[in-house]
């Protein structure tokens, strides 16, 4: 649909409704926007937009409010995502630079995004399945068990207990660790698992002969794990300040408890962003009943690229770069989309830079 005067009227209605949350009438549009047509013409355009499903009139004597279709057209035709001001970007760096570790950074990012948007913010911890091995340590913890400690390039630390018949010699255990770190460093966990299974051990290392298979299985388990409990959320109390009915808020609160559903929805959106670097789902587009009166804006951060020899190693990566996690905001359908999209994208970019710095630091430490 071309950007005709009628669609300019639609933009004006959406902008005014986002600002006031009150039905918008023709007189208000004439007063606030330079449409250069009569009130009668505006009313005719609004009636046509209602027939086409972009607007709805809640009462015969009231103005119009946008429908889901109206919001979708508005979002799709926002020319660009207006960048945050220099002071806002500086505030992001000041607030997040004081964090002490990855988890602290992600929790701070969620709190900051909630403050910027006045809505619920969700930040996912980097996916183990998309992270890369930085270091493996095998630590005996009992007479029949070894703790595998995996540190990834994103700073994530994962642990897995391996059962053994009897503890191998410490020297052999260290040799296995050294071999894995040398040959599998910087590979995704799934690709590393394939490499580990193919390791050839010396004839004198019978006591660790079965261990590579168990380490590989642990890596595969970590790669498959759904980390729904690694969602950092902030701003839920902000929903109570939204101008919405209890009927709208109750299912939204329920939806926020379904972390696996949120993880799936926001991961999909972040992996298929538009040209502006964000993904937006409005109302029924979320395919989530509790979000029927809400909108979700997400952006991925970090990047997981295909291992150069993934095919040879038996990996199943498809070659496409993808984010390792996401940043997102959840609010009412009348949210300020321009501010929300800019804020989500800015925080995602900061976290990408943070992870790149973390990876550089770890590489330097390793060398």
Secondary structure, DSSP 8 states (H G I E B T S, - for coil): ----HHHHHHHHHHHHHHHH-S-B-HHHHHHHS---S-HHHHHHHHHHHHHTTSEE-SSTTS-BEE-HHHHHHHHHT--S-----HHHHHHHHHHHTT--SHHHHHHHHHHHHHHHHSSEEEEE---GGG-BEEEEEEEEEETTEEEEEEEETTS-EEEEEEE-SS---HHHHHHHHHHHHHHHTTSBHHHHHHHHHT----TT-GGGTTHHHHHHHHHHHHHH---GGGEEEE-GGGGGGSS--HHHHHHHHHHHH-HHHHHHHHHHHHHT--TTS-EEEEGGGG--GGGTTEEEEEEEES-B---TTHHHHT----S--B-SEEEEEEEETTS-HHHHHHHHHHHHHHHHHHHHHHHHHHHHHH-
